């Protein structure tokens, strides 16, 4: 998988799923993205990206973990597949290398 | 604060969201909602919930409604529908025929009704144009409401009312005699009008402009009249000569415009418009139309009219009322004296609309019934389909597709059928019907969907309700009875058929009563020359002598107004020796001395007006001279029986030799004795009562010539009459009419209604018959085994018939009970429009009831005999 195959929205979702695991479900992700990246994404947006990433094989999901707050309905919990994790890491590495070149250049 | 998320947003999500996601998403949303309530408050939480739901409308979340299997099945359903319909050719034919007949006739009614409703709406200013009408009442109970006005001061209304943009008079409406290049013509629907006429009505000018009639002695013709006069020549600027009836002079007019022919849907048919040549001519009887200004209300103007009448009339407007009629209402809602054209009546429109709804209703009910019946034979197919994994939706679609094929086909057939019967309709109604095909197609589509869905969902549900096992075995014993539904349907059909049939019989009876009634005069072998001009009146005696020389003419007479045409010249009758305020009103009728004889009217008592009062006709000169002339002549009068009663005499002997005077306005006929009492005869149609009539002799008022023939060779007789006329009056046109045809014309409306109603009730009965057939066969099918057992146990055919027919007979009687008040009230109301009418009695209802019950039972017998031929063993061993 090449890094350009993933958009920056997808990248953010990948990162937040990875950091919230195993409690990565749509509403949890929405709050995480709000606090960390200060982005107001609707659940619909997040759900669509999750769906897309899952069909690309970067995520997998299972149902589980309900609470009274949600009217007893279970959550869909997402986790990164190995490919997903590798891709996220790859993207970060590419960025890191490129950033170091930029900062050296600007010095 | 509620902690429940907004209900409708949740419902919305549940509606569009695939089951796969619903639970988790609702959970996420609710969690967010609960957090939001504490952070932001209830309202914003709710709004966000809604917002999030909308944002969730994404393709991957939606329910997947399209499944490949269904798309493919539709093709399969079409194929099986086709096969199924072909297999049951009789059923398909019955259904198609019934539906398309009903729809075709409903279409015909739609065309007729929309034509009737379209009258005068094609004028751009139709909603602003009003007709002024005049009503006159006096203390003697005299009350007449004219469609036209003879009060010259009404002209001033335009200048004095700020609401009026223009006022246009349509006068000189009598048939006009025209001379063009030595050819003579007689034009009815000719008017002298004010030049503003083109601003009121959409008389589309093909040549000339809106000021075509602003010069005196100008004329605008319709295209067809222009072609008649000038052929292919350019009519513009040509000269024609018009006879002026009042002065008996010929005036030359220049053609300054050609307009399009008027469509048939107008109360004001116009073929010929001439100018009014100066304000002194704007007087006498005229149809007056007003164009109101934009944003003016007719009501405001109407409210001012009584004051206007009081102010302008020299006698303070005693008994005179002016009224305004919107022109679009004239055709259906006006029935005044002296209308330009026989108007229709809105009650016919309602009657026909009801019939159309009935037709569509019973044919749809029928279709539903037949579908239910047919669904039985599909139960095995449905069972197999279910075993092979058909879902509910697919089974519904199986039935719906078939219903769509059938209704669609029958609507298309109905349109074809309508086109086939439209020539008949045109000849019946006498004018082309305009069909609004777009609304027909949209309405048709709506109907297809409605009927197809309703009539297929119910049988589909029945078939699916069987236990799978029994439906696979083809076992129909477990079929639901749905008795109430079925009974209601068949009862409704019976009721409608009964109502239509007895209505038709009633109409038929009244019609034959009207046409066969004794009119009081002999209309056979009677010709008339319509509205002869003054010149011909002056030489009437010479003309008469010449006619009498023709072999085949028995007698010749002359009359003021032909029977079949209302006289409505109601004057005051003063009886000598009675106080002047005890005057009566009576029509005048003027005849030549042999008039009664020619018309075959008998005298009840006394004798004819003595021939010694005969005088030469004198042309009307200056008004005062003419009045003096009329008053000074020696008179004798006859009155009819109705006048005898009205004037307060109980026997003819009392009336004879009483001195009376008849006068209308300033024209008085002078005093004379009553010499005879004439038997009542119908001057007008049987819609109206026989008015009191005074008969007098005054040659200048003999407007029509009557010719009694002794032979039936009319072509040669007419040729001879016209030859004599042309020799005597080479410049005057002649119009010959047959008296019996005129009588028939009076009942044309009834004729049309009767024919239409007969056709409609025939269709209705046919469809109902099909319905009976279907329901009975369904019922028998269901009780096949029971009948088999009964037969094995020794039941005879009559036994079976008695058993099965009971419920239908009960149903028929219930419908009868329901229909009697319906027919009684409607029939009574309809008959009230006739002054001379049949009495309502039960015969038409009973005859229809007997007829329909016989049909019903005959169908049953037919089916039972068919069933009886089957061996009961076959039926019973089917298990």
Contacts between the chains, C-beta under 8 A, distances in Angstrom:
chain1	res1	chain2	res2	distance
A	25	B	24	7.4
A	25	B	28	6.7
A	26	B	24	7.3
A	26	B	25	7.4
A	26	B	28	4.6
A	27	B	27	7.9
A	27	B	28	4.0
A	27	B	29	7.7
A	27	B	31	5.0
A	27	B	32	5.1
A	30	B	28	7.9
A	30	B	32	7.1
A	31	B	35	7.9
A	42	B	51	7.1
A	42	B	52	5.6
A	42	B	55	3.8
A	42	B	56	7.6
A	43	B	25	7.1
A	43	B	28	5.6
A	43	B	29	6.7
A	43	B	32	7.1
A	43	B	52	5.2
A	43	B	55	7.0
A	43	B	56	6.6
A	44	B	52	6.7
A	44	B	55	3.6
A	44	B	56	4.1
A	44	B	57	7.4
A	44	B	58	5.8
A	44	B	61	7.6
A	45	B	55	6.7
A	47	B	21	7.6
A	47	B	25	7.1
A	47	B	56	7.0
A	47	B	58	7.4
A	47	B	61	7.1
A	48	B	58	5.3
A	48	B	60	6.6
A	51	B	60	5.1
A	63	B	24	7.0
A	66	B	27	7.0
A	67	B	31	7.6
A	69	B	30	7.3
A	69	B	31	5.2
A	69	B	34	5.3
A	70	B	26	7.9
A	70	B	27	3.7
A	70	B	28	7.2
A	70	B	30	5.1
A	70	B	31	4.6
A	71	B	26	7.0
A	71	B	27	6.6
A	71	B	30	5.0
A	73	B	23	4.8
A	73	B	24	6.7
A	73	B	26	5.7
A	73	B	27	3.3
A	73	B	30	7.3
A	74	B	23	6.6
A	74	B	24	6.8
A	74	B	27	6.8
A	75	B	24	6.1
A	75	B	27	6.2
A	75	B	28	7.3
A	76	B	24	4.4
